[in-house]
Amino acid sequence: MGMISEFKDFIAKGNAMDLAVGVIIGSAFGAIVSSLVSDVITPALLNPALKAAQVEDLAGLKTDGGILYGKFLAAVISFLVIAFVIFLMVKAINSMKKKEEAAPAAPSGPTQEQLLAEIRDLLKK
């Protein structure tokens, strides 16, 4: 019974739950970013650039020894595009956070000391 209760305590801790939520959201976010890159950015930007360079089938390039350097190059380009898209998304989120933080705070009322001083002055009169 002791091991089961320890396991329940471990699962109920915030760190394990936060990690689980982070992994699930991360995989969903990864699917969104991959779709953005493969379905939007690659057809709109990358394919025309490869056609202009006369390298439509980048992944099919290989040497005489059978080394598929084209696949490696395609993976590197894909990584760079994904990293740049994530950079832009993080930058946009950070700028939204800065705008929220820069919003002026509501004017605060008098402090407790000021109120006590006013009461004291009123009592003196």
A tleap script that builds the chain and sets N, CA, C and O, in Angstrom:
source leaprc.protein.ff14SB
mol = sequence {
  NMET GLY MET ILE SER GLU PHE LYS ASP PHE
  ILE ALA LYS GLY ASN ALA MET ASP LEU ALA
  VAL GLY VAL ILE ILE GLY SER ALA PHE GLY
  ALA ILE VAL SER SER LEU VAL SER ASP VAL
  ILE THR PRO ALA LEU LEU ASN PRO ALA LEU
  LYS ALA ALA GLN VAL GLU ASP LEU ALA GLY
  LEU LYS THR ASP GLY GLY ILE LEU TYR GLY
  LYS PHE LEU ALA ALA VAL ILE SER PHE LEU
  VAL ILE ALA PHE VAL ILE PHE LEU MET VAL
  LYS ALA ILE ASN SER MET LYS LYS LYS GLU
  GLU ALA ALA PRO ALA ALA PRO SER GLY PRO
  THR GLN GLU GLN LEU LEU ALA GLU ILE ARG
  ASP LEU LEU LYS CLYS
}
set mol.1.N position { 0.823 -1.212 0.000 }
set mol.1.CA position { 0.000 0.000 0.000 }
set mol.1.C position { 0.856 1.260 0.000 }
set mol.1.O position { 0.447 2.275 -0.565 }
set mol.2.N position { 2.015 1.223 0.609 }
set mol.2.CA position { 2.863 2.390 0.697 }
set mol.2.C position { 3.328 2.879 -0.665 }
set mol.2.O position { 3.404 4.083 -0.910 }
set mol.3.N position { 3.640 1.935 -1.552 }
set mol.3.CA position { 4.119 2.316 -2.876 }
set mol.3.C position { 2.987 2.954 -3.687 }
set mol.3.O position { 3.226 3.889 -4.452 }
set mol.4.N position { 1.782 2.464 -3.528 }
set mol.4.CA position { 0.644 3.025 -4.272 }
set mol.4.C position { 0.361 4.449 -3.805 }
set mol.4.O position { 0.091 5.328 -4.623 }
set mol.5.N position { 0.422 4.680 -2.501 }
set mol.5.CA position { 0.177 6.039 -2.005 }
set mol.5.C position { 1.299 6.982 -2.429 }
set mol.5.O position { 1.042 8.148 -2.731 }
set mol.6.N position { 2.541 6.494 -2.456 }
set mol.6.CA position { 3.647 7.326 -2.940 }
set mol.6.C position { 3.464 7.666 -4.411 }
set mol.6.O position { 3.742 8.786 -4.839 }
set mol.7.N position { 2.984 6.674 -5.193 }
set mol.7.CA position { 2.745 6.914 -6.614 }
set mol.7.C position { 1.635 7.954 -6.792 }
set mol.7.O position { 1.741 8.828 -7.652 }
set mol.8.N position { 0.583 7.866 -5.993 }
set mol.8.CA position { -0.504 8.851 -6.061 }
set mol.8.C position { 0.021 10.240 -5.720 }
set mol.8.O position { -0.334 11.220 -6.375 }
set mol.9.N position { 0.869 10.325 -4.693 }
set mol.9.CA position { 1.459 11.614 -4.323 }
set mol.9.C position { 2.316 12.171 -5.458 }
set mol.9.O position { 2.285 13.371 -5.734 }
set mol.10.N position { 3.085 11.291 -6.119 }
set mol.10.CA position { 3.940 11.719 -7.229 }
set mol.10.C position { 3.098 12.250 -8.382 }
set mol.10.O position { 3.406 13.298 -8.948 }
set mol.11.N position { 2.044 11.534 -8.729 }
set mol.11.CA position { 1.182 11.940 -9.845 }
set mol.11.C position { 0.430 13.220 -9.503 }
set mol.11.O position { 0.222 14.064 -10.375 }
set mol.12.N position { 0.024 13.374 -8.263 }
set mol.12.CA position { -0.765 14.538 -7.870 }
set mol.12.C position { 0.074 15.803 -7.743 }
set mol.12.O position { -0.474 16.905 -7.722 }
set mol.13.N position { 1.395 15.660 -7.659 }
set mol.13.CA position { 2.242 16.849 -7.553 }
set mol.13.C position { 2.126 17.689 -8.810 }
set mol.13.O position { 1.908 17.167 -9.903 }
set mol.14.N position { 2.272 18.978 -8.648 }
set mol.14.CA position { 2.133 19.899 -9.771 }
set mol.14.C position { 3.151 19.682 -10.861 }
set mol.14.O position { 2.837 19.884 -12.034 }
set mol.15.N position { 4.377 19.272 -10.516 }
set mol.15.CA position { 5.429 19.117 -11.530 }
set mol.15.C position { 5.072 18.052 -12.546 }
set mol.15.O position { 5.252 18.259 -13.746 }
set mol.16.N position { 4.568 16.914 -12.089 }
set mol.16.CA position { 4.231 15.834 -13.016 }
set mol.16.C position { 3.063 16.250 -13.917 }
set mol.16.O position { 3.070 15.980 -15.118 }
set mol.17.N position { 2.080 16.899 -13.336 }
set mol.17.CA position { 0.925 17.333 -14.126 }
set mol.17.C position { 1.327 18.434 -15.114 }
set mol.17.O position { 0.878 18.432 -16.261 }
set mol.18.N position { 2.162 19.364 -14.676 }
set mol.18.CA position { 2.632 20.426 -15.576 }
set mol.18.C position { 3.421 19.833 -16.738 }
set mol.18.O position { 3.282 20.278 -17.877 }
set mol.19.N position { 4.242 18.838 -16.455 }
set mol.19.CA position { 5.021 18.196 -17.497 }
set mol.19.C position { 4.107 17.491 -18.496 }
set mol.19.O position { 4.319 17.581 -19.705 }
set mol.20.N position { 3.095 16.793 -17.993 }
set mol.20.CA position { 2.162 16.089 -18.879 }
set mol.20.C position { 1.424 17.074 -19.783 }
set mol.20.O position { 1.287 16.847 -20.985 }
set mol.21.N position { 0.956 18.159 -19.197 }
set mol.21.CA position { 0.255 19.175 -19.990 }
set mol.21.C position { 1.207 19.787 -21.011 }
set mol.21.O position { 0.821 20.015 -22.157 }
set mol.22.N position { 2.437 20.052 -20.609 }
set mol.22.CA position { 3.421 20.628 -21.523 }
set mol.22.C position { 3.724 19.711 -22.697 }
set mol.22.O position { 3.856 20.174 -23.830 }
set mol.23.N position { 3.835 18.411 -22.433 }
set mol.23.CA position { 4.120 17.457 -23.514 }
set mol.23.C position { 2.952 17.397 -24.490 }
set mol.23.O position { 3.153 17.382 -25.705 }
set mol.24.N position { 1.733 17.364 -23.959 }
set mol.24.CA position { 0.551 17.281 -24.825 }
set mol.24.C position { 0.405 18.544 -25.660 }
set mol.24.O position { 0.175 18.465 -26.866 }
set mol.25.N position { 0.534 19.696 -25.037 }
set mol.25.CA position { 0.426 20.957 -25.777 }
set mol.25.C position { 1.590 21.081 -26.759 }
set mol.25.O position { 1.409 21.561 -27.878 }
set mol.26.N position { 2.775 20.654 -26.351 }
set mol.26.CA position { 3.934 20.705 -27.241 }
set mol.26.C position { 3.740 19.865 -28.489 }
set mol.26.O position { 4.104 20.289 -29.585 }
set mol.27.N position { 3.166 18.672 -28.335 }
set mol.27.CA position { 2.953 17.838 -29.521 }
set mol.27.C position { 1.884 18.449 -30.424 }
set mol.27.O position { 2.004 18.397 -31.648 }
set mol.28.N position { 0.843 19.025 -29.832 }
set mol.28.CA position { -0.185 19.683 -30.648 }
set mol.28.C position { 0.401 20.908 -31.349 }
set mol.28.O position { 0.104 21.156 -32.518 }
set mol.29.N position { 1.220 21.663 -30.649 }
set mol.29.CA position { 1.867 22.838 -31.236 }
set mol.29.C position { 2.827 22.423 -32.336 }
set mol.29.O position { 2.935 23.099 -33.359 }
set mol.30.N position { 3.529 21.307 -32.128 }
set mol.30.CA position { 4.427 20.789 -33.148 }
set mol.30.C position { 3.684 20.434 -34.427 }
set mol.30.O position { 4.179 20.665 -35.530 }
set mol.31.N position { 2.489 19.870 -34.268 }
set mol.31.CA position { 1.685 19.534 -35.447 }
set mol.31.C position { 1.265 20.803 -36.192 }
set mol.31.O position { 1.243 20.827 -37.423 }
set mol.32.N position { 0.935 21.847 -35.447 }
set mol.32.CA position { 0.541 23.115 -36.075 }
set mol.32.C position { 1.722 23.720 -36.835 }
set mol.32.O position { 1.573 24.146 -37.980 }
set mol.33.N position { 2.885 23.756 -36.204 }
set mol.33.CA position { 4.064 24.333 -36.846 }
set mol.33.C position { 4.469 23.505 -38.067 }
set mol.33.O position { 4.812 24.069 -39.106 }
set mol.34.N position { 4.431 22.177 -37.953 }
set mol.34.CA position { 4.775 21.326 -39.094 }
set mol.34.C position { 3.816 21.550 -40.255 }
set mol.34.O position { 4.236 21.604 -41.411 }
set mol.35.N position { 2.530 21.681 -39.949 }
set mol.35.CA position { 1.553 21.947 -41.001 }
set mol.35.C position { 1.796 23.307 -41.634 }
set mol.35.O position { 1.714 23.451 -42.853 }
set mol.36.N position { 2.094 24.301 -40.816 }
set mol.36.CA position { 2.376 25.635 -41.348 }
set mol.36.C position { 3.567 25.584 -42.305 }
set mol.36.O position { 3.532 26.179 -43.382 }
set mol.37.N position { 4.613 24.874 -41.904 }
set mol.37.CA position { 5.810 24.800 -42.742 }
set mol.37.C position { 5.543 23.993 -44.008 }
set mol.37.O position { 5.868 24.444 -45.106 }
set mol.38.N position { 4.951 22.795 -43.868 }
set mol.38.CA position { 4.787 21.921 -45.039 }
set mol.38.C position { 3.650 22.352 -45.953 }
set mol.38.O position { 3.732 22.164 -47.167 }
set mol.39.N position { 2.575 22.935 -45.383 }
set mol.39.CA position { 1.402 23.261 -46.195 }
set mol.39.C position { 1.344 24.711 -46.658 }
set mol.39.O position { 0.651 25.020 -47.627 }
set mol.40.N position { 2.058 25.602 -45.982 }
set mol.40.CA position { 1.974 27.024 -46.329 }
set mol.40.C position { 3.325 27.559 -46.807 }
set mol.40.O position { 3.441 28.065 -47.923 }
set mol.41.N position { 4.328 27.442 -45.963 }
set mol.41.CA position { 5.612 28.088 -46.258 }
set mol.41.C position { 6.359 27.373 -47.385 }
set mol.41.O position { 6.893 28.018 -48.287 }
set mol.42.N position { 6.396 26.038 -47.330 }
set mol.42.CA position { 7.131 25.306 -48.368 }
set mol.42.C position { 6.540 25.551 -49.758 }
set mol.42.O position { 7.291 25.893 -50.672 }
set mol.43.N position { 5.205 25.389 -49.961 }
set mol.43.CA position { 4.687 25.656 -51.305 }
set mol.43.C position { 4.799 27.123 -51.720 }
set mol.43.O position { 5.000 27.421 -52.898 }
set mol.44.N position { 4.671 28.033 -50.764 }
set mol.44.CA position { 4.654 29.453 -51.112 }
set mol.44.C position { 6.056 30.023 -51.330 }
set mol.44.O position { 6.252 30.840 -52.230 }
set mol.45.N position { 7.022 29.612 -50.531 }
set mol.45.CA position { 8.351 30.227 -50.577 }
set mol.45.C position { 9.467 29.272 -50.990 }
set mol.45.O position { 10.276 29.587 -51.863 }
set mol.46.N position { 9.503 28.108 -50.357 }
set mol.46.CA position { 10.652 27.230 -50.548 }
set mol.46.C position { 10.646 26.572 -51.924 }
set mol.46.O position { 11.690 26.525 -52.575 }
set mol.47.N position { 9.512 26.065 -52.383 }
set mol.47.CA position { 9.458 25.413 -53.695 }
set mol.47.C position { 9.837 26.359 -54.832 }
set mol.47.O position { 10.628 25.974 -55.694 }
set mol.48.N position { 9.300 27.588 -54.868 }
set mol.48.CA position { 9.742 28.505 -55.933 }
set mol.48.C position { 11.244 28.811 -55.869 }
set mol.48.O position { 11.888 28.973 -56.905 }
set mol.49.N position { 11.795 28.889 -54.662 }
set mol.49.CA position { 13.231 29.163 -54.533 }
set mol.49.C position { 14.044 27.985 -55.060 }
set mol.49.O position { 15.060 28.184 -55.725 }
set mol.50.N position { 13.605 26.754 -54.767 }
set mol.50.CA position { 14.322 25.575 -55.258 }
set mol.50.C position { 14.203 25.460 -56.782 }
set mol.50.O position { 15.156 25.060 -57.451 }
set mol.51.N position { 13.043 25.808 -57.325 }
set mol.51.CA position { 12.872 25.770 -58.787 }
set mol.51.C position { 13.770 26.811 -59.447 }
set mol.51.O position { 14.341 26.565 -60.509 }
set mol.52.N position { 13.888 27.963 -58.819 }
set mol.52.CA position { 14.758 29.009 -59.369 }
set mol.52.C position { 16.216 28.553 -59.360 }
set mol.52.O position { 16.991 28.917 -60.245 }
set mol.53.N position { 16.584 27.760 -58.363 }
set mol.53.CA position { 17.951 27.236 -58.284 }
set mol.53.C position { 18.096 25.956 -59.100 }
set mol.53.O position { 19.169 25.353 -59.119 }
set mol.54.N position { 17.023 25.535 -59.776 }
set mol.54.CA position { 16.982 24.322 -60.596 }
set mol.54.C position { 17.321 23.076 -59.783 }
set mol.54.O position { 18.057 22.201 -60.239 }
set mol.55.N position { 16.768 23.013 -58.568 }
set mol.55.CA position { 16.942 21.862 -57.688 }
set mol.55.C position { 15.569 21.502 -57.121 }
set mol.55.O position { 15.331 21.658 -55.923 }
set mol.56.N position { 14.660 21.017 -57.988 }
set mol.56.CA position { 13.314 20.708 -57.509 }
set mol.56.C position { 13.303 19.526 -56.545 }
set mol.56.O position { 12.604 19.561 -55.533 }
set mol.57.N position { 14.077 18.469 -56.853 }
set mol.57.CA position { 14.076 17.264 -56.029 }
set mol.57.C position { 15.330 17.250 -55.171 }
set mol.57.O position { 16.275 16.511 -55.447 }
set mol.58.N position { 15.331 18.063 -54.140 }
set mol.58.CA position { 16.505 18.197 -53.278 }
set mol.58.C position { 16.802 16.895 -52.542 }
set mol.58.O position { 17.966 16.526 -52.386 }
set mol.59.N position { 15.764 16.197 -52.088 }
set mol.59.CA position { 15.981 14.974 -51.311 }
set mol.59.C position { 16.542 13.848 -52.168 }
set mol.59.O position { 17.127 12.911 -51.624 }
set mol.60.N position { 16.387 13.904 -53.477 }
set mol.60.CA position { 16.865 12.834 -54.352 }
set mol.60.C position { 18.327 12.950 -54.732 }
set mol.60.O position { 18.864 12.041 -55.366 }
set mol.61.N position { 18.980 14.026 -54.371 }
set mol.61.CA position { 20.394 14.201 -54.718 }
set mol.61.C position { 21.252 13.220 -53.930 }
set mol.61.O position { 21.077 13.066 -52.721 }
set mol.62.N position { 22.190 12.551 -54.622 }
set mol.62.CA position { 23.106 11.648 -53.927 }
set mol.62.C position { 24.423 11.568 -54.677 }
set mol.62.O position { 24.522 11.926 -55.850 }
set mol.63.N position { 25.422 11.092 -53.968 }
set mol.63.CA position { 26.746 10.953 -54.580 }
set mol.63.C position { 26.881 9.551 -55.173 }
set mol.63.O position { 25.976 8.724 -55.056 }
set mol.64.N position { 28.016 9.299 -55.806 }
set mol.64.CA position { 28.259 7.977 -56.394 }
set mol.64.C position { 28.333 6.896 -55.319 }
set mol.64.O position { 27.987 5.744 -55.578 }
set mol.65.N position { 28.771 7.248 -54.143 }
set mol.65.CA position { 28.885 6.279 -53.054 }
set mol.65.C position { 27.559 5.969 -52.390 }
set mol.65.O position { 27.521 5.167 -51.457 }
set mol.66.N position { 26.475 6.575 -52.837 }
set mol.66.CA position { 25.156 6.312 -52.262 }
set mol.66.C position { 24.817 7.196 -51.079 }
set mol.66.O position { 23.798 6.984 -50.422 }
set mol.67.N position { 25.654 8.184 -50.795 }
set mol.67.CA position { 25.368 9.093 -49.680 }
set mol.67.C position { 24.281 10.052 -50.125 }
set mol.67.O position { 24.415 10.736 -51.140 }
set mol.68.N position { 23.199 10.095 -49.353 }
set mol.68.CA position { 22.054 10.941 -49.702 }
set mol.68.C position { 22.226 12.318 -49.066 }
set mol.68.O position { 21.544 12.653 -48.098 }
set mol.69.N position { 23.133 13.103 -49.611 }
set mol.69.CA position { 23.352 14.425 -49.035 }
set mol.69.C position { 22.157 15.335 -49.297 }
set mol.69.O position { 21.950 16.305 -48.569 }
set mol.70.N position { 21.376 15.038 -50.315 }
set mol.70.CA position { 20.174 15.825 -50.595 }
set mol.70.C position { 19.162 15.717 -49.471 }
set mol.70.O position { 18.539 16.712 -49.101 }
set mol.71.N position { 18.987 14.506 -48.915 }
set mol.71.CA position { 18.067 14.321 -47.789 }
set mol.71.C position { 18.539 15.115 -46.580 }
set mol.71.O position { 17.745 15.755 -45.892 }
set mol.72.N position { 19.838 15.063 -46.335 }
set mol.72.CA position { 20.395 15.811 -45.208 }
set mol.72.C position { 20.182 17.299 -45.409 }
set mol.72.O position { 19.791 18.003 -44.478 }
set mol.73.N position { 20.437 17.786 -46.623 }
set mol.73.CA position { 20.250 19.198 -46.934 }
set mol.73.C position { 18.783 19.600 -46.776 }
set mol.73.O position { 18.482 20.678 -46.263 }
set mol.74.N position { 17.872 18.732 -47.218 }
set mol.74.CA position { 16.439 19.006 -47.071 }
set mol.74.C position { 16.052 19.077 -45.588 }
set mol.74.O position { 15.249 19.921 -45.191 }
set mol.75.N position { 16.633 18.179 -44.769 }
set mol.75.CA position { 16.349 18.192 -43.337 }
set mol.75.C position { 16.878 19.464 -42.684 }
set mol.75.O position { 16.220 20.041 -41.818 }
set mol.76.N position { 18.067 19.901 -43.099 }
set mol.76.CA position { 18.642 21.139 -42.550 }
set mol.76.C position { 17.780 22.338 -42.928 }
set mol.76.O position { 17.512 23.197 -42.088 }
set mol.77.N position { 17.345 22.403 -44.186 }
set mol.77.CA position { 16.501 23.517 -44.618 }
set mol.77.C position { 15.171 23.491 -43.865 }
set mol.77.O position { 14.682 24.531 -43.424 }
set mol.78.N position { 14.593 22.304 -43.719 }
set mol.78.CA position { 13.331 22.176 -42.975 }
set mol.78.C position { 13.505 22.643 -41.537 }
set mol.78.O position { 12.654 23.357 -41.007 }
set mol.79.N position { 14.615 22.238 -40.898 }
set mol.79.CA position { 14.876 22.676 -39.520 }
set mol.79.C position { 14.985 24.191 -39.435 }
set mol.79.O position { 14.407 24.815 -38.546 }
set mol.80.N position { 15.729 24.773 -40.362 }
set mol.80.CA position { 15.906 26.233 -40.331 }
set mol.80.C position { 14.577 26.962 -40.523 }
set mol.80.O position { 14.324 27.975 -39.872 }
set mol.81.N position { 13.734 26.450 -41.412 }
set mol.81.CA position { 12.437 27.086 -41.632 }
set mol.81.C position { 11.573 26.961 -40.389 }
set mol.81.O position { 10.950 27.935 -39.966 }
set mol.82.N position { 11.530 25.758 -39.792 }
set mol.82.CA position { 10.731 25.552 -38.575 }
set mol.82.C position { 11.259 26.428 -37.444 }
set mol.82.O position { 10.473 27.049 -36.729 }
set mol.83.N position { 12.576 26.485 -37.274 }
set mol.83.CA position { 13.154 27.310 -36.206 }
set mol.83.C position { 12.817 28.779 -36.413 }
set mol.83.O position { 12.533 29.489 -35.449 }
set mol.84.N position { 12.843 29.244 -37.660 }
set mol.84.CA position { 12.514 30.640 -37.936 }
set mol.84.C position { 11.047 30.930 -37.657 }
set mol.84.O position { 10.720 31.984 -37.111 }
set mol.85.N position { 10.159 30.010 -38.021 }
set mol.85.CA position { 8.725 30.192 -37.749 }
set mol.85.C position { 8.479 30.243 -36.247 }
set mol.85.O position { 7.715 31.087 -35.776 }
set mol.86.N position { 9.115 29.351 -35.485 }
set mol.86.CA position { 8.952 29.367 -34.026 }
set mol.86.C position { 9.509 30.662 -33.455 }
set mol.86.O position { 8.909 31.241 -32.549 }
set mol.87.N position { 10.644 31.127 -33.967 }
set mol.87.CA position { 11.213 32.398 -33.527 }
set mol.87.C position { 10.211 33.535 -33.728 }
set mol.87.O position { 10.009 34.355 -32.832 }
set mol.88.N position { 9.581 33.580 -34.916 }
set mol.88.CA position { 8.605 34.639 -35.189 }
set mol.88.C position { 7.403 34.546 -34.258 }
set mol.88.O position { 6.890 35.567 -33.801 }
set mol.89.N position { 6.948 33.315 -33.974 }
set mol.89.CA position { 5.799 33.144 -33.082 }
set mol.89.C position { 6.139 33.585 -31.659 }
set mol.89.O position { 5.351 34.279 -31.017 }
set mol.90.N position { 7.305 33.186 -31.171 }
set mol.90.CA position { 7.721 33.584 -29.815 }
set mol.90.C position { 7.887 35.094 -29.739 }
set mol.90.O position { 7.513 35.715 -28.744 }
set mol.91.N position { 8.447 35.684 -30.787 }
set mol.91.CA position { 8.627 37.135 -30.814 }
set mol.91.C position { 7.272 37.847 -30.764 }
set mol.91.O position { 7.127 38.851 -30.066 }
set mol.92.N position { 6.284 37.335 -31.496 }
set mol.92.CA position { 4.943 37.935 -31.484 }
set mol.92.C position { 4.295 37.804 -30.111 }
set mol.92.O position { 3.663 38.743 -29.627 }
set mol.93.N position { 4.450 36.643 -29.487 }
set mol.93.CA position { 3.870 36.434 -28.152 }
set mol.93.C position { 4.537 37.354 -27.137 }
set mol.93.O position { 3.860 37.941 -26.293 }
set mol.94.N position { 5.865 37.486 -27.215 }
set mol.94.CA position { 6.570 38.367 -26.288 }
set mol.94.C position { 6.158 39.820 -26.465 }
set mol.94.O position { 6.034 40.547 -25.479 }
set mol.95.N position { 5.945 40.257 -27.697 }
set mol.95.CA position { 5.529 41.650 -27.906 }
set mol.95.C position { 4.118 41.878 -27.373 }
set mol.95.O position { 3.812 42.964 -26.881 }
set mol.96.N position { 3.250 40.861 -27.464 }
set mol.96.CA position { 1.904 41.000 -26.884 }
set mol.96.C position { 1.980 41.091 -25.364 }
set mol.96.O position { 1.247 41.862 -24.744 }
set mol.97.N position { 2.882 40.289 -24.759 }
set mol.97.CA position { 3.046 40.342 -23.302 }
set mol.97.C position { 3.569 41.704 -22.862 }
set mol.97.O position { 3.129 42.242 -21.845 }
set mol.98.N position { 4.517 42.269 -23.633 }
set mol.98.CA position { 5.068 43.581 -23.283 }
set mol.98.C position { 3.995 44.657 -23.350 }
set mol.98.O position { 3.971 45.569 -22.523 }
set mol.99.N position { 3.097 44.550 -24.344 }
set mol.99.CA position { 2.009 45.529 -24.450 }
set mol.99.C position { 1.076 45.434 -23.254 }
set mol.99.O position { 0.600 46.451 -22.749 }
set mol.100.N position { 0.811 44.197 -22.797 }
set mol.100.CA position { -0.047 44.022 -21.616 }
set mol.100.C position { 0.617 44.598 -20.374 }
set mol.100.O position { -0.038 45.229 -19.545 }
set mol.101.N position { 1.932 44.374 -20.250 }
set mol.101.CA position { 2.651 44.885 -19.080 }
set mol.101.C position { 2.755 46.404 -19.114 }
set mol.101.O position { 2.795 47.044 -18.063 }
set mol.102.N position { 2.798 46.986 -20.305 }
set mol.102.CA position { 2.949 48.435 -20.428 }
set mol.102.C position { 1.635 49.167 -20.195 }
set mol.102.O position { 1.634 50.391 -20.059 }
set mol.103.N position { 0.524 48.452 -20.147 }
set mol.103.CA position { -0.765 49.106 -19.906 }
set mol.103.C position { -0.734 49.762 -18.535 }
set mol.103.O position { -0.272 49.159 -17.566 }
set mol.104.N position { -1.219 50.987 -18.448 }
set mol.104.CA position { -1.161 51.676 -17.152 }
set mol.104.C position { -2.041 50.987 -16.113 }
set mol.104.O position { -3.139 50.514 -16.404 }
set mol.105.N position { -1.526 50.950 -14.922 }
set mol.105.CA position { -2.272 50.338 -13.819 }
set mol.105.C position { -3.354 51.302 -13.355 }
set mol.105.O position { -3.249 52.517 -13.528 }
set mol.106.N position { -4.384 50.734 -12.768 }
set mol.106.CA position { -5.476 51.564 -12.252 }
set mol.106.C position { -4.939 52.445 -11.129 }
set mol.106.O position { -4.123 51.990 -10.329 }
set mol.107.N position { -5.383 53.697 -11.057 }
set mol.107.CA position { -4.883 54.562 -9.993 }
set mol.107.C position { -5.282 54.007 -8.630 }
set mol.107.O position { -6.432 53.631 -8.400 }
set mol.108.N position { -4.309 53.967 -7.745 }
set mol.108.CA position { -4.594 53.422 -6.420 }
set mol.108.C position { -5.144 54.511 -5.514 }
set mol.108.O position { -4.863 55.696 -5.696 }
set mol.109.N position { -5.922 54.092 -4.549 }
set mol.109.CA position { -6.520 55.036 -3.603 }
set mol.109.C position { -5.505 55.446 -2.557 }
set mol.109.O position { -4.330 55.093 -2.650 }
set mol.110.N position { -5.953 56.180 -1.576 }
set mol.110.CA position { -5.032 56.617 -0.509 }
set mol.110.C position { -4.539 55.418 0.297 }
set mol.110.O position { -5.230 54.409 0.434 }
set mol.111.N position { -3.329 55.560 0.822 }
set mol.111.CA position { -2.752 54.482 1.621 }
set mol.111.C position { -3.411 54.452 2.989 }
set mol.111.O position { -4.141 55.368 3.369 }
set mol.112.N position { -3.141 53.395 3.709 }
set mol.112.CA position { -3.725 53.259 5.048 }
set mol.112.C position { -3.228 54.373 5.970 }
set mol.112.O position { -3.973 54.875 6.811 }
set mol.113.N position { -1.968 54.748 5.803 }
set mol.113.CA position { -1.421 55.814 6.640 }
set mol.113.C position { -2.119 57.144 6.350 }
set mol.113.O position { -2.403 57.916 7.267 }
set mol.114.N position { -2.394 57.407 5.065 }
set mol.114.CA position { -3.073 58.658 4.713 }
set mol.114.C position { -4.485 58.691 5.296 }
set mol.114.O position { -4.932 59.719 5.804 }
set mol.115.N position { -5.175 57.563 5.217 }
set mol.115.CA position { -6.526 57.503 5.784 }
set mol.115.C position { -6.493 57.708 7.297 }
set mol.115.O position { -7.331 58.429 7.839 }
set mol.116.N position { -5.533 57.083 7.985 }
set mol.116.CA position { -5.423 57.245 9.438 }
set mol.116.C position { -5.094 58.694 9.800 }
set mol.116.O position { -5.597 59.219 10.793 }
set mol.117.N position { -4.244 59.339 8.988 }
set mol.117.CA position { -3.911 60.736 9.249 }
set mol.117.C position { -5.147 61.615 9.076 }
set mol.117.O position { -5.353 62.548 9.853 }
set mol.118.N position { -5.974 61.329 8.066 }
set mol.118.CA position { -7.206 62.106 7.870 }
set mol.118.C position { -8.156 61.912 9.037 }
set mol.118.O position { -8.764 62.873 9.509 }
set mol.119.N position { -8.292 60.667 9.511 }
set mol.119.CA position { -9.172 60.404 10.662 }
set mol.119.C position { -8.662 61.137 11.886 }
set mol.119.O position { -9.446 61.720 12.635 }
set mol.120.N position { -7.355 61.112 12.093 }
set mol.120.CA position { -6.757 61.810 13.234 }
set mol.120.C position { -7.047 63.301 13.154 }
set mol.120.O position { -7.443 63.918 14.143 }
set mol.121.N position { -6.847 63.877 11.968 }
set mol.121.CA position { -7.101 65.318 11.796 }
set mol.121.C position { -8.561 65.667 12.043 }
set mol.121.O position { -8.869 66.699 12.638 }
set mol.122.N position { -9.475 64.782 11.572 }
set mol.122.CA position { -10.900 65.019 11.797 }
set mol.122.C position { -11.249 64.935 13.277 }
set mol.122.O position { -12.072 65.703 13.776 }
set mol.123.N position { -10.617 63.997 13.972 }
set mol.123.CA position { -10.891 63.854 15.405 }
set mol.123.C position { -10.351 65.056 16.192 }
set mol.123.O position { -10.940 65.441 17.202 }
set mol.124.N position { -9.253 65.647 15.748 }
set mol.124.CA position { -8.700 66.804 16.410 }
set mol.124.C position { -9.652 67.989 16.312 }
set mol.124.O position { -9.740 68.793 17.240 }
set mol.125.N position { -10.372 68.106 15.180 }
set mol.125.CA position { -11.292 69.222 14.997 }
set mol.125.C position { -12.477 69.025 15.896 }
set mol.125.O position { -13.388 69.854 15.907 }
savepdb mol mol.pdb
quit
